[in-house]
Amino acid sequence: MGSIQAIPVEPSPNSIHNLQFDQLPDPRKVWPAKANSREEGLGRLILLTPDVVANAARTCIRTGIRVALNWDLTKLDIANFNRAPTQHHITSLLGGAGFDDVYIFNPQQSSQWDGLRHFSAPFPTGENPAQRLFYGGTTAMEISDRSSTRIGMQHWAKEGICGRGVLLDYVAFAERNSISYSALSDHAVSLETLKQIALEQGVQFQRGDILFIRIGLTKEWDNQMSPADRLSYAQSSNPQHAGVEGTQEMLRWIWDEGFAAVAGDAVSFEVYPPKKAHPRDDGDDVPGLFMHEYLIAGWGLPVGELFDLEDLSRKCADLGRWEFFIASSPLNMPGGVSSPPNCLAIF
């Protein structure tokens, strides 16, 4: 028998992935891998080494209880940004002896991972002041070229997104502290608040964690909004989405904690539209920024949105622990832009 060549699976000790945020040469541009390589396609998921995943399984799976984090594919039944609702067709097979079904859907409409082809960042030049680039310096022309699969979803699909998940339950925190807000507003959650939630829940982060933040969108959509409310949101020319603050301190925390992916039940994960500044109690505003441009285009970090975290929140509270094993299997679509997460939390 021939020997099996091991595939390098983790960043070297001197990799840029192991630097602190303030040591990064350019935090907008963490592109260490060769174009079209596995490492480029994984992005920040390179942190999910076999040892990290094995340790997560060993320490998190104790009861065998499973909780799915996938919202109905029919939601958002009325989406914004001109996104069409899901179509599901059932067709007869062999004269009615069986059936097939046909799905036509935009993953962005319901629970989804934003892939590396989803969002770009500005990199203006003298010749092209409007230039925007995707992760690794990938261009819009490359993505539009159907013969190119660079930084496509197939890279994540081949290895899955698996590891230790942690939930920060902002909805529960807000209820305890009489904080009232709508998930479809520009309500922003500060880093200080996230750290306080982690402290109250007894969460200690580990390198390679997959971070989940519950904002309450799916709860509000399913239980509090009327059909007229949903239509009003879908038709708005200036939709608003509650989420975490878009600030440099938030970016520094996400990078330095070593999260391999971030996700939530919010429409955009971060507050949208991005704010120019975020107020502080001392009267000094903190400059705002658009984190999608850093997380996805700059770092290759998966961003999950519209995950259904309601059952997960209840199970975490029941068990008194907010960490669990995550097994997510994105669609194996070469050149894919985004994907339903097909995600389970296992306790």
TORKE-725876 format. One record per residue (C-alpha): x, z, y. Coordinates in steps of 0.5 Angstrom, whole numbers, plus 500, padded with zeros to 3 digits. Each point is the difference from the previous one (the first is absolute). Layout:
<atoms>
XZY/...
</atoms>
This chain:
<atoms>
500500500/502498507/501506505/495501505/502500507/498505505/496498506/503504506/494505502/502504506/504500506/507501500/502507504/503496506/493496500/497500507/494503496/504506500/501501507/496504505/496497505/504501506/506497496/497493499/503495504/493497501/494503498/496494501/504496495/502504494/501493496/506502495/498495494/502493499/494495502/495499494/503505496/497506496/502505504/498496507/493499496/500508499/501502507/500508500/497500493/507500498/500508501/495500493/506500495/499502493/502507501/496501506/494497496/501504494/501506503/493499504/497499493/503506497/498505506/493497502/497498494/497507497/493499499/499493498/494499506/500494503/497498507/499493502/502498507/497493501/494499504/494496498/502492501/494499504/502505505/501499506/494496499/500498507/508500503/503498506/505495502/496494497/501503493/495497495/496504496/502500492/496495496/499501492/497495496/498501493/500493496/497499493/505498495/498496493/492500502/500507501/504503494/504503506/502500507/506499505/500503507/504497506/502504505/501498507/503505505/505502505/504506498/500503507/493501500/500506495/505504497/507497501/508500500/502496506/506496497/506497504/497494501/494503504/503502507/506498504/504503506/503497506/507497500/500496507/506495501/502496506/498494497/493503497/498506504/494501496/503500493/497505495/504501493/497503494/504505495/507497499/500495505/495496497/496495504/493498501/502493497/502503494/494504499/496494501/504496495/496500494/507499496/503506503/498507497/505504504/498507501/494499496/496505496/503498493/506504502/495507500/496497494/506500496/502507500/493503503/500506505/501506496/502507502/498507503/494499505/499505505/494501504/499503507/493501501/499500508/492499499/500507497/505503505/495497505/494504497/504506500/502500507/494497503/503493502/494495501/502493500/498493497/504496495/498494504/503502507/507501503/501507497/507501499/504505495/506503502/506501496/500508502/493500497/502496493/506505500/495506501/495497494/506499496/502508501/493502499/499496493/507503498/503492499/507499500/502493500/505497496/504493501/496494497/493504501/494495501/496503506/493500501/496503506/493501500/496498507/493499497/498493501/497499493/496506501/498498507/498493498/496502493/497506503/499500507/499493503/494496500/500492499/499499507/507505501/504496496/497493503/502503507/507501497/501494497/498496506/504504505/506496503/504506501/499504494/503507500/503504493/502507500/507501497/507503500/503500507/505494501/506503503/507500499/500508497/495497495/505495498/505504499/497505496/497495495/507497499/504506500/495503495/501494495/493498499/500494496/493498502/495503505/492499499/493503502/493499501/501497507/499493502/507499503/503507497/503501508/495500506/498493502/501497505/507503501/500505506/505499506/501508500/498506496/499506504/503507499/498507501/506501505/498494504/505495498/497494497/504497494/501492500/495497495/502494495/497495495/502503493/498494496/506496503/505506498/497502493/498493497/505495504/506505501/500504494/496496495/496507499/493499496/494502505/494501496/493500504/493502498/502504494/494504497/502507501/494504499/500502493/508501501/499505505/495504496/504500494/506502504/496506503/497501493/507501497/503503506/506495500/501493504/505497496/499495494/502494496/499493503/499494496/498494504/501493498/499494505/498493498/505496498/499494505/507497501/500499508/494505500/499503507/496506498/497503494/495505498/504506498/496501493/503507501/499507496/502507501/502504494/500507500/
</atoms>
